[in-house]
Amino acid sequence: MESTPEKILSDILIGVAGANVTGSDIVTINSIILDSRRVLPGSLFVALRGTQTDGHQYIGIATELGAAAILCEELPEKLSDNVTYIQVADSAEAMGLIAAAFYGHPSQQITLVGVTGTNGKTSVATFLFQLFRALGYRCGLISTVQNQIEDEVIPSTHTTPDAVALNHLLSQMQKNKCSHVFMEVSSHAVAQHRITGLHFAGGIFTNITHDHLDFHKTFDNYIKAKKGFFDQLPKTAFALVNVDDRRGAVMVQNTKAKVETYSLQTLASFKGKIISDTLAGMHMEVNNQEVWFRVIGRFNAYNLLSVYGAAVLMGEKPESVLTELSNLKSPPGRFEQFHSADNIVGIVDYAHTPDALENVLETINHLRSGNEKVITVVGCGGNRDAEKRPKMAAIACKLSNRVILTSDNPRYEDPMDILEQMRKGVPPLDYKKTSVIEDRYEAINKAFEEANPEDIILIAGKGHENYQEIKGVKHHFDDKEVLLEAFARRYS
């Protein structure tokens, strides 16, 4: 059974600038809690101002349940005896520093590398995790798909967990003797101070395109959030950026870290060139060495280059890195291929942004011989950036022979409202080749009914997810399962 740390409050407040403490700072803290309902005697309750609720409303409940201390931005009108109040300018930022200290600064005792960007984060983090395990290290992974300590899988609920959960997870990894941890760093995580207090050995920038404007409001804010990760890197770290993305240079213009670059198009620290690309694999030249990889597509060429570069920057031998990289497979739900008995190709991919969808479809069109139809099944998530909906439909129409627009994770929106917004992006000349089928199960099966041998079906948007979120409830739904069932029925 895992032991719960106990720390004196004054010890975990070191580094929190401008904290105004009312009460004793020598009380013992045995947990840091964000949800007032989970407070126990000895807890430090953090009052966060969130997008849905304000934690300051629950300070009274937390004190009634025995909280030893309260971290807040605004003191309550009535202060309780025997409770210490720590008033700060930003609860989230202070929480990051406090959580790191509470768990003994685990990120300082491992090699922690963060990956940020719109697309490719999961693939790059997962490839690094697989690579370094193959090189003989004990590793941890923090990603959208799952968190992992060696072979132990820990379910993932956010791209980047909150600061308390994150430091707890890193401490578990450290106790399990992990020397390297690779994690996705989302723009939300930077903006909400989830990574504040962490020590990174390196950061990787993949690319930046249209996404998450429901949260950041403007594209400039989104860019600033991504850039904020590199602004925080220490001078001992490396910052590895994709210079083929025009905002790569912007990401590192204020970083203290050592800047390195990777590219398929221009001179860079790590230069790649695609020699050939087929459904069976990709032949590349990487820093003048020819290598054959099992993963395919131009987008994966960038992913592999960044992984190669990061590994070399961490001191690994280039030849060993390339040898192990050549054996890696794509993470679940990332251009994952399935073949029917009569050679219909089904591809499940997480592409849920315009750029990601375009990359996947361009890869498919590049790999096809020319006679196959490309049938795309795609939707857009609810309560997320609505501006991308017509764009994604337009891209699907432009690069597919047949398009079926369907429901993704509608969340609290009406699925047909989302689909109507997507339909606005369908050019008039493409009306005939485009259908709207709200039920995702029905839409996937319709694609298979229309497919002939050699045709390629892309099921985009959900990838590794095994649920469909409707009105706050996650219903079991796995694109891969539905795809394989359709294959089986075809020959039953």
Residue pairs with C-beta under 8 A, 6 or more apart in sequence:
2 172
4 30
4 31
5 30
5 102
5 103
5 104
5 171
6 28
6 29
6 30
6 42
7 28
7 29
7 101
7 102
8 25
8 26
8 27
8 28
8 29
9 24
9 25
9 26
9 27
9 28
9 29
9 44
9 68
9 69
9 84
9 86
10 25
10 26
11 101
12 29
12 98
12 101
12 102
13 19
13 21
13 25
13 86
13 98
13 101
14 101
15 97
15 101
15 197
16 86
16 88
16 94
16 97
16 98
18 88
18 89
19 86
19 87
19 88
19 94
20 86
20 87
20 88
21 84
21 85
21 86
21 87
22 75
22 79
22 84
22 85
22 86
22 87
23 69
23 79
23 82
23 83
23 84
23 85
24 84
25 84
27 68
27 69
27 84
28 42
28 68
29 42
29 43
29 44
29 68
29 69
29 102
30 40
30 42
30 43
31 40
31 42
31 43
31 44
32 43
32 44
32 46
32 95
32 98
32 99
32 102
32 164
33 39
33 40
33 43
33 44
33 45
33 46
33 62
33 67
33 164
34 45
34 46
34 48
34 55
34 95
34 162
34 164
36 45
36 55
36 58
36 59
36 61
36 62
36 65
37 61
39 45
39 61
39 62
39 65
39 66
39 67
40 65
40 66
41 65
41 66
41 68
42 66
42 68
43 62
43 65
43 66
43 67
43 68
43 69
44 67
44 68
44 69
44 70
44 71
44 98
45 55
45 58
45 59
45 62
45 63
45 67
45 69
45 70
45 71
46 55
46 71
46 72
46 91
46 95
46 164
47 54
47 55
47 56
47 58
47 59
47 70
47 71
47 72
47 73
47 91
48 54
48 55
48 91
48 92
48 95
49 55
49 56
49 73
49 91
51 215
55 72
55 91
56 72
56 73
56 74
56 76
59 70
59 72
59 76
60 76
62 70
63 70
63 80
63 83
67 83
68 83
68 84
69 83
69 84
69 85
69 86
70 83
70 84
70 85
70 86
71 86
71 88
71 91
71 94
71 95
71 98
72 85
72 86
72 87
72 88
72 91
73 87
73 88
73 89
73 90
73 91
74 87
75 85
75 87
79 85
86 94
88 94
90 193
92 163
92 192
92 193
92 194
92 196
93 193
93 196
95 163
95 164
95 193
95 196
96 163
96 193
96 194
96 195
96 196
96 197
96 198
97 196
97 197
98 197
99 163
99 164
99 166
99 167
99 168
99 197
100 106
100 107
100 163
100 167
100 197
100 198
101 197
102 164
102 167
103 167
103 168
103 170
103 171
104 171
105 197
105 199
106 167
106 170
106 171
106 173
106 174
107 167
107 170
107 181
107 197
107 198
107 199
107 200
108 199
109 174
110 140
110 170
110 173
110 174
110 178
110 179
110 180
110 181
111 179
111 180
111 181
111 201
111 314
112 170
112 180
112 181
112 183
112 198
112 199
112 200
112 201
113 128
113 180
113 181
113 182
113 183
113 200
113 201
113 202
113 203
113 204
113 310
113 314
114 183
114 184
114 185
114 195
114 200
114 202
114 203
114 204
114 229
115 121
115 124
115 125
115 128
115 182
115 183
115 184
115 185
115 203
115 204
115 206
115 306
116 184
116 185
116 186
116 187
116 190
116 203
116 204
116 205
116 206
116 226
116 229
117 204
117 205
117 206
117 207
117 208
117 226
117 242
118 206
118 207
118 208
118 209
118 210
118 211
118 353
118 355
118 356
119 206
119 207
119 209
119 299
119 351
119 353
119 355
119 356
119 359
120 206
120 207
120 299
120 302
120 303
120 306
121 143
121 144
121 159
121 184
121 185
121 186
121 206
122 143
122 144
122 145
122 184
122 331
122 334
122 350
123 300
123 303
123 330
123 331
123 334
124 204
124 206
124 303
124 306
124 307
125 141
125 142
125 143
125 182
125 183
125 184
126 141
126 143
126 145
126 182
126 331
127 303
127 304
127 307
127 325
127 328
127 331
128 180
128 182
128 307
128 310
128 311
129 139
129 140
129 141
129 148
129 182
130 328
131 307
131 311
131 321
131 324
131 325
131 328
132 139
132 180
132 182
132 311
133 139
133 150
134 324
134 327
134 328
135 311
135 316
135 320
135 321
135 324
137 179
137 180
138 150
138 176
138 177
138 178
138 179
138 180
139 150
139 178
139 179
139 180
139 181
139 182
140 147
140 148
140 149
140 150
140 169
140 170
140 173
140 176
140 178
140 180
140 181
140 182
141 147
141 148
141 181
141 182
141 183
142 156
142 160
142 161
142 166
142 169
142 181
142 182
142 183
142 184
143 156
143 159
143 183
143 184
143 331
144 156
144 159
144 184
144 464
145 156
145 331
145 332
145 333
145 464
146 153
146 154
146 155
146 156
147 153
147 154
147 155
147 156
147 161
147 169
148 154
149 172
149 173
149 176
149 178
150 176
150 178
154 169
158 186
158 188
159 184
159 186
159 188
159 189
160 166
160 183
160 184
160 185
160 186
160 188
160 189
160 194
160 195
161 169
161 194
162 192
162 194
163 193
163 194
163 195
163 196
163 197
166 194
166 195
166 198
167 197
167 198
170 181
170 198
173 181
180 314
185 195
185 203
185 229
187 212
187 215
187 216
187 222
187 225
187 226
188 194
188 212
188 215
188 225
189 195
190 225
190 226
190 228
190 229
190 232
191 215
191 216
191 221
191 225
191 228
195 229
195 232
196 232
199 234
200 232
200 233
200 234
200 237
201 236
201 237
201 238
201 314
202 233
202 237
202 238
202 239
202 240
202 257
202 310
202 313
202 314
203 229
203 230
203 233
203 237
203 238
203 239
203 240
203 257
204 240
204 241
204 306
204 310
205 226
205 230
205 239
205 240
205 241
205 242
205 245
205 248
205 251
205 252
206 242
206 245
206 302
206 303
206 306
207 242
207 245
207 302
207 355
208 222
208 223
208 226
208 245
208 247
208 251
209 353
209 354
209 355
209 356
210 219
210 353
210 354
210 355
210 385
210 387
210 388
210 391
211 222
211 353
211 385
211 388
212 222
212 384
212 385
213 219
213 222
213 385
213 387
214 383
214 384
214 385
214 386
216 222
216 225
223 247
223 250
226 251
227 250
227 251
227 253
227 254
230 239
230 251
230 252
230 254
230 255
230 257
231 254
231 255
233 239
233 255
233 256
233 257
234 256
234 257
235 256
235 257
235 258
236 257
237 256
237 257
237 258
238 257
238 258
238 259
238 260
238 310
238 313
239 251
239 252
239 255
239 257
239 258
239 259
239 260
240 260
240 261
240 262
240 269
240 270
240 306
240 309
240 310
240 313
241 248
241 249
241 251
241 252
241 259
241 260
241 261
241 262
242 248
242 261
242 262
242 263
242 302
242 306
243 249
243 261
243 262
243 263
243 266
243 268
244 263
244 264
244 265
244 266
244 302
248 261
252 259
260 269
260 270
260 309
260 313
261 268
261 269
261 270
262 268
262 269
262 270
262 271
262 272
262 302
262 305
262 306
262 308
262 309
263 270
263 271
263 272
263 305
264 271
264 272
264 273
264 274
264 298
264 301
264 302
264 305
269 309
270 286
270 287
270 305
270 306
270 308
270 309
270 312
271 286
271 287
272 284
272 285
272 286
272 287
272 301
272 302
272 304
272 305
273 284
273 285
274 282
274 283
274 284
274 298
274 301
275 283
275 284
275 285
275 290
276 282
276 283
277 283
277 296
277 297
277 298
277 363
277 366
277 367
278 296
278 367
279 296
279 337
279 345
279 367
280 296
281 292
281 293
281 294
281 295
281 296
282 292
282 293
282 295
282 296
282 297
282 300
282 301
283 290
283 291
283 292
283 293
284 290
284 291
284 292
284 293
284 301
284 304
285 291
286 304
286 305
286 308
286 322
287 308
287 318
289 318
289 319
289 322
291 322
291 325
291 326
292 326
293 300
293 304
293 325
293 326
293 328
294 326
294 327
294 328
294 329
295 303
295 304
295 328
295 329
295 330
295 335
296 335
296 363
296 367
297 335
297 359
297 360
297 363
298 359
298 362
298 363
298 366
299 356
299 359
299 360
299 363
300 330
300 335
304 325
307 325
308 318
308 321
308 322
308 325
311 321
312 318
312 321
330 336
331 464
332 463
332 464
333 348
333 349
333 350
333 462
333 463
333 464
333 465
333 479
333 480
334 349
334 350
334 463
334 464
335 347
335 349
335 360
335 363
336 347
336 348
336 349
336 463
336 480
337 345
337 346
337 347
338 345
338 346
338 347
338 348
338 480
338 483
338 484
338 487
339 345
339 346
340 346
340 487
340 490
340 491
341 487
341 490
341 491
342 453
342 490
343 453
343 454
344 448
344 451
344 452
344 453
344 454
344 455
344 456
344 457
344 487
345 454
345 455
345 456
345 457
346 457
346 459
346 483
346 486
346 487
347 360
347 364
347 456
347 457
347 458
347 459
348 459
348 462
348 463
348 479
348 480
348 483
349 356
349 360
349 458
349 459
349 460
349 463
350 356
350 460
350 461
350 462
350 463
350 464
350 465
351 357
351 359
351 360
351 378
351 460
351 461
351 463
352 380
352 381
352 408
352 460
352 461
352 462
352 463
353 388
353 392
354 388
354 391
354 392
354 395
357 378
357 392
357 395
357 396
357 460
358 395
358 399
360 458
360 460
361 374
361 376
361 395
361 396
361 399
361 400
361 458
362 399
364 374
364 399
364 456
364 458
365 374
365 399
368 374
368 456
369 454
371 454
372 454
372 455
372 456
373 401
373 402
373 451
373 452
373 455
373 456
374 399
374 400
374 401
374 402
374 455
374 456
374 458
375 400
375 401
375 402
375 403
375 404
375 447
375 450
375 451
375 455
375 456
375 457
375 458
376 396
376 399
376 400
376 402
376 403
376 404
376 457
376 458
376 460
377 404
377 406
377 440
377 443
377 444
377 447
377 457
377 458
377 459
377 460
378 392
378 393
378 396
378 403
378 404
378 405
378 406
378 408
378 458
378 459
378 460
378 461
379 405
379 406
379 407
379 408
379 418
379 419
379 422
379 440
379 461
380 388
380 389
380 392
380 408
380 418
380 421
380 422
380 461
381 408
381 409
381 410
381 411
381 461
382 408
382 409
382 410
382 411
382 412
382 413
382 415
382 418
383 411
383 412
383 413
384 411
386 421
389 418
389 421
389 422
389 424
389 425
390 421
390 422
390 423
390 424
390 425
391 425
392 422
392 425
393 403
393 405
393 422
393 423
393 424
393 425
393 426
393 434
394 425
394 426
394 427
396 403
396 405
396 460
397 403
397 425
397 426
397 427
397 430
397 433
397 434
400 433
400 458
401 433
402 433
402 434
402 447
402 450
403 426
403 430
403 433
403 434
403 435
404 434
404 435
404 436
404 437
404 443
404 446
404 447
405 419
405 422
405 423
405 434
405 435
405 436
405 437
405 443
406 419
406 436
406 437
406 438
406 439
406 440
406 442
406 443
406 444
407 415
407 418
407 419
407 438
407 439
407 440
407 443
407 468
408 418
408 440
408 461
408 462
408 468
409 462
409 465
409 467
409 468
409 469
409 470
410 418
410 469
410 470
411 469
411 470
411 471
411 472
412 471
412 472
415 438
416 438
419 436
419 438
423 434
423 436
426 434
435 446
437 443
437 446
440 468
440 477
440 479
440 482
441 477
441 482
444 459
444 479
444 482
444 483
444 486
445 482
445 486
447 457
447 459
448 457
448 483
448 486
448 487
448 490
451 457
457 483
459 479
459 483
462 468
462 477
462 479
463 479
465 477
465 478
465 479
466 476
466 477
466 478
466 481
467 474
467 475
467 476
467 477
468 474
468 475
468 477
469 475
